[in-house]
Amino acid sequence: MTRIETLRQQLTEAQTAYHELMIGARTVSVNVEGVGSTSYAQADSAKLKEYIAYLESEISKETGTRKRRVIKVSF
């Protein structure tokens, strides 16, 4: 499996885990490359979102695309 395929698979797993947390699952597990399995609970949802953002960033680097961001301007 290529690096991009691995990252996409991990992203799908992380997004599914986040969804399960948000709909009430108490804990979920995600396979993390080189580390093994990591479990997240409701209180760890922010960490899981960070992991999802990291995977999206790595995929963007591998594919040469950038995720568009909203820039807020306050006056």
C-alpha positions as CSV (number, residue, x, y, z in Angstrom):
1,M,0.0,0.0,0.0
2,T,1.4,3.4,-0.9
3,R,1.7,6.2,1.7
4,I,-1.2,8.1,0.2
5,E,-3.4,5.1,0.3
6,T,-2.4,4.4,3.9
7,L,-3.1,8.1,4.9
8,R,-6.5,8.0,3.2
9,Q,-7.4,4.8,5.0
10,Q,-6.3,6.2,8.3
11,L,-8.4,9.4,7.6
12,T,-11.5,7.3,6.9
13,E,-11.0,5.4,10.1
14,A,-10.5,8.6,12.1
15,Q,-13.5,10.3,10.6
16,T,-15.6,7.2,11.3
17,A,-14.3,7.1,14.9
18,Y,-15.2,10.8,15.3
19,H,-18.7,10.2,14.0
20,E,-19.2,7.3,16.4
21,L,-18.0,9.5,19.3
22,M,-20.4,12.3,18.3
23,I,-23.4,9.9,18.1
24,G,-22.8,8.5,21.6
25,A,-20.2,5.7,21.5
26,R,-18.3,5.9,24.7
27,T,-14.9,5.0,23.3
28,V,-13.5,4.3,19.9
29,S,-10.1,2.9,18.6
30,V,-8.1,4.1,15.7
31,N,-5.0,2.5,14.2
32,V,-2.1,4.9,14.2
33,E,0.8,4.2,11.9
34,G,3.9,3.0,13.8
35,V,2.2,3.3,17.1
36,G,-0.5,0.7,17.1
37,S,-4.1,1.3,18.2
38,T,-5.1,4.4,20.1
39,S,-8.4,4.8,22.0
40,Y,-10.4,8.0,22.3
41,A,-13.3,8.9,24.6
42,Q,-15.8,11.7,24.4
43,A,-13.4,14.0,26.3
44,D,-10.7,13.3,23.7
45,S,-12.8,14.5,20.7
46,A,-10.6,17.5,20.3
47,K,-7.5,15.3,20.0
48,L,-9.2,13.2,17.4
49,K,-10.1,16.3,15.4
50,E,-6.4,17.3,15.6
51,Y,-5.4,13.9,14.3
52,I,-8.0,14.2,11.4
53,A,-6.6,17.7,10.5
54,Y,-3.0,16.2,10.6
55,L,-4.0,13.4,8.2
56,E,-5.7,15.9,5.9
57,S,-2.6,18.0,5.9
58,E,-0.4,15.0,5.1
59,I,-2.7,14.0,2.2
60,S,-2.6,17.5,0.9
61,K,1.2,17.4,0.9
62,E,1.3,14.1,-0.8
63,T,-1.2,15.1,-3.5
64,G,0.0,18.6,-4.0
65,T,-3.4,20.1,-3.1
66,R,-4.2,22.5,-0.3
67,K,-7.3,22.6,1.8
68,R,-9.1,25.9,1.5
69,R,-9.4,27.8,4.8
70,V,-11.8,30.5,5.9
71,I,-10.1,33.7,7.0
72,K,-12.1,35.8,9.4
73,V,-11.5,39.5,9.5
74,S,-12.6,41.6,12.4
75,F,-13.0,45.4,12.3
